[in-house]
Every structure is written in structure tokens, then in C-alpha cells.
Amino acid sequence: MAAVPAYDGKTTANFNADTFRIMKTTKNADAAFEVLTYLLGDASLKLLNTYGAMPARIADQADYLSTVEAQYPWKPDFQVAVDGVAYADNPSFEAYIPNYLEARDRVVNEFTTLIQTTAGLNMDDEIAKLKSDLQIIYDKQK
């Protein structure tokens, strides 16, 4: 664990907050709300332990951090995690992405393969092309 990195004064991270959602198109909105209320209420601390996640509720963080710190005899400074919350991605890198499978293919299969197998690439050009291609993918209507 380390402090959230910065470059030229800009802090960057894929630090995120996991969330639950009820889509407006859900067929059982009342039941979904009841489950979500349970997950955010009575079940929240059990779920956090299951996911290994730090609570968003400030009131629950001290107990959580004490439990986690007790697992490490060298006593790491978990204040780094607390301070890092201010730098969570917004939107989250796990947020909705239009045409996700096509975008993922462009990044993972095409771009990653290109940079791993092609010597002498002009990375500025390749990144600009990737950004342009992704924008086209994102803008497509279903």
C-alpha cells in the first residue's frame, strides 16, 4: 500500500468505491429497494468483511481499521487508505461504459497486443488513435 500517486500536480488512481444500484428499468423496484436497504443497513458490515472493503461510513471506519491493523504485526499506516478516498475516480473506472464489449476489445485485444508486439511505436500517436476510436465506439447508438 502506498500513497496515491501524482504527476505534474495531478493525482491519478484507479481507486474506486464499489456501489450497488437499482436500474430504472428494473421489473421489481420495490423488492430491489428492500434488498438494497438491507445491504446498506443490517448486512453492510458483513458484506464489507466479505469484500475486504473499507466502509464508506466514517462512523464504521475506526473499528474496521483496528480489525485490519491487528492482522499485520508490522503495523502499516492505514491512514493512506483513508486519505486516498478523496481521490476516488469519478466516474469510477467500473462505471457504465457504452458498448463495453467493443471498447474492451479495442483496448485489451487490439491496443494491448499492439504495444506488446510492435517495436518502435509512436505511443503519442497510438494513444491519440485509441482515444479517437473509443470515442466513436462510445458514441454509437445500440
Number of C-alpha atoms within 10 A of each C-alpha: 8 9 10 18 12 10 7 5 7 7 11 13 13 13 17 18 17 11 9 8 8 12 9 8 7 10 9 10 13 11 11 15 13 10 13 16 13 12 16 13 10 10 13 15 17 11 14 15 13 9 10 11 13 20 19 13 8 10 9 12 14 13 12 17 17 11 11 16 15 11 10 9 7 8 10 13 12 15 10 13 16 14 11 17 15 11 15 17 16 12 10 14 14 13 12 9 12 16 15 12 11 13 19 14 12 17 17 12 11 12 16 12 12 14 14 8 9 8 8 7 11 9 10 9 10 14 12 11 13 17 13 12 14 18 13 11 18 15 10 9 7 5
